[in-house]
Amino acid sequence: MKVIIPIGGGSIDNKSTLKIDKYIINLVKKDIVNVLFIPTASGDFEPYILKFKDYYNSLNCKVDTLLLSRTTNDNLIRSKIFSSDIIYIGGGNTAKMMRIFKRTKVNEYLKTAYEKGIVLTGLSAGAMVYFTNGYSDSNRSTNPNASLCEVKCLNLIPYCFCPHYNEEERKSFDEFIKNKNYKGLALEDNCALIFIDDKIEGVIKSNDDANGYYININSKELIK
C-alpha cells in the first residue's frame, strides 16, 4: 500500500495534530515504528528537532533525523530514507527545501520510498512537497512583505496545494487557482489528506471544525 498523509498545519508544542499523528503511526503494523524526521525546510533548526523527537518518542516511535545541512553522503541519505517506516518532513521554506532535495537526490528517493510503501507525511511546507506545486510564503525569507508564490514540488499528488487555509491571506489561493486554471487542494490547520494508492480517500481531522477543500476555476467543495 502506498500512502501519503499531508497535514495542513498545526503545532507540536500543544499536540494539536495528535489524532492525525496516531492515525499515521497506526498505519504501520509494528510495535516500535521507525520515523525519519527531515527538518530541511527549517534549516535543521535544533529546537524544532528536539521537540519533534520528544513528541514522537512519546508515541512509541523510534526517531531518526536526516540533517542535510550536515551531510551530503549519498549512502547515508539512502540508508536513512529506506530503513524508515514513516518519513515526516517538517515545515519552513519550501523553495529552499526543494533546491536542497534536488541537489542531494532526496526528491528522487522520496518518490522511490512512496513506491516501496514507506508512509510519507509532513506538515505545512512538509505537506506541500508531495504535490505538483504549492502556494507558498517562501519568498518571505528575503522580503517579509513578499506575496505568496508558486513553488514546484514532487508531483506525487497531482494538485496545487495550499496549507494553513484557515488563515485569511491564504484565501487568495482561490483567485490564484482561477488565474492559473489549476486543480487546487487546500487544507486548514489540524486537517490532513488521506492519499492511498494514488487516490484521495478523504481527510482526517484533529479538530472537527477543520476542513479540506477541492478548488478549481468553477467551484470550491469540501473534501469528504
N, C-alpha and C positions, 0 to 999 in steps of 0.2 A: 504494500500500500504506500502510495506517495502522498505526503501531507505537508501543507504549508498553513500556518496559523498566524497571519499578520494582525498586530494589535494596534488600534488607532492612537493610543496614548494611555497614560496613567502614571502612577507613582510607586516605585519600590519602597519609598520611605513609609507610606501608610498602607502598603499592600493592597492598593485599590484594584489590582488585577488578579487577586488571589484565586477567584473562581476559575478564571481563564487559565492561569498557570497550572492549577491542579488538573484541569482538563487535558492540557498539553502533556503533562507528566504521565497521566494515566493512559495515554495512547501507547506508551512503551510498557510492555508487559514484563517488567523486571523489578526485582526487589530494590536494587540500587540503580538509579538511572544516571548515565554519564552525560552531563550537559557541558557543551563548549560555549563559552561566552566570548563574543567578538565585539570589543568596545571601540573599534576603529573610528567610528563617527564622532566619538567624544575626544579623540586624540589620546586614547588609552588612559583616561582620567582615573587616577588611582582611587579616590574616594568612591567613585561610581563602581569600580571593580569590586572593592571590599564590601560595599552594600549589597551588590548582586550576589556575591559568594555567600554572605551570611544568610541572605533571603532564601536562595535555592538550596543551600545546605540544610536549612531548617525544614525543607520539604522533602527530605530524604534523598537528595541528589548528591552526586559527586561532581564538583565543578572544576573544570579546567578553563584556562583563558588562552586566546590567541592574540598576542600583542604585536601587531605588525609594525609598530614604531620601534620595536626592539629586535625583530628577526625578519629576514627575508629568505631564510633557509627553506628551500622547497621541500625537502624530505620531512622536516619538522612540521611545516604547514600541512602537508598532505596527511601525515600521521595523526595530527590533532583532529583534523576535519573528519577523516574516515573512520576513526575509532570512537566517535561520539554517537550517542543515541538521539540527542537533541542539539541543534545549533541555534543559539539565541543571539541575535545581532542587536546591539544597543543603539540608543538614539544619539542625535548630534547632527553633524554636517553631512548630508547625503552625497553631495557632489564630490567633496574631498574623499569620502569613503570609497566611492566608485572608482576614482582615479587610483587609489592605493590597491583596491581589489584587482583592477586590471593589470597593474604593474607586478603584482605578486601571483597572478593567476587564480586568486581566490574566487573571482567571478566564475571561472570555468569549473573549479572544484565544487562550488555550491550547486551548480547545475547537475553535476555528477552525483553529489550527495542526495539530491532530490530523487534522482532516478534509482538510487540504491535503497531508498526507503528511510533515510535518516530524516527525522522530523525537523522541519525548518520553521523558525518563528522569529519574532523580533518586535520592537516597539518603536513607533514614530518613524524616524529615518531607517531603523532596522526592520520595519514593516514595508516601507516604500521600496526597498532594494529588490523585492521579489516581483514587482510589477514591470510592465513595459516602460513606463515613465511615471514621474511623480510631480506633484505640485509642492515645491519646497521653499524653505526660507534660507537655503544655503548661501545666497548672496550676502546675507547679513553678517557673515564673518568679517567682511571688509567694509561694509556700509550698513550700519544699523537701520537706516531708513529705506533700504532697497525693497523693491516689490517682490512678491513671491514669484518663483520662476520654475521653468520646466527642467527636470533632470532625467536623463536616460538611465534606465536600470537594467535588470537581468532578463526581463521579458518571460518569466515563468508563469505569471498571471497576466493575461492579455487585456489589461485595463490601465488607464491613467489613474493614479491613486492620490488621495488627499487624506492625511491624518489630522487629528485634532479638529474634526469638522464642527465640533460644538463651539469653537472659538469664532467670534464674529468676523474677523478678517478672512477666515477660510471660506466664507460664503461666496467670495469672489471666484471660487473654483467653478461654480455653476456657469458663470459667464465665460470663463476660460475654456471650459469644455465645449460650449456652444461655438465659440470663435474658432476652435481647432477642429471641431466636428469629431471629437474623440468619444470613446466609450469610457465613462468615468465611474469610479467607485470611491466613496468617502466613508470613513469610519470616525465616530466620535470617541472620545476617551472612554476607556473601560468597556470597549466593544471590539471583538475580534472576528475576523472572517474565517470560516472553515472551508478550506480548499483541499479536496481529496481526489486523487487520480484525475487531475486536470479539470475538475468540475467544482463549481461553487455549491456547497451543501447547506449554507445558511450562516448564521452568526451565533456567537456565544457572548454573553454579557456578564460582567461583574456588577453592573448597575442596571436595573430594569429599565431606567429611563434613557439609557444609551442606545444609539441606533446606527445602522449602516444603510447606505443608500446607493442605488444604481442611478447614474445621472448621464443623460445624453442630450443631444441637441433639441429633443422634443419633450422630454419628461424627466421627472425625478420620482423614484419609487423606493419604498422600504425594502431592504433585504430581509426575507423571512426564512 
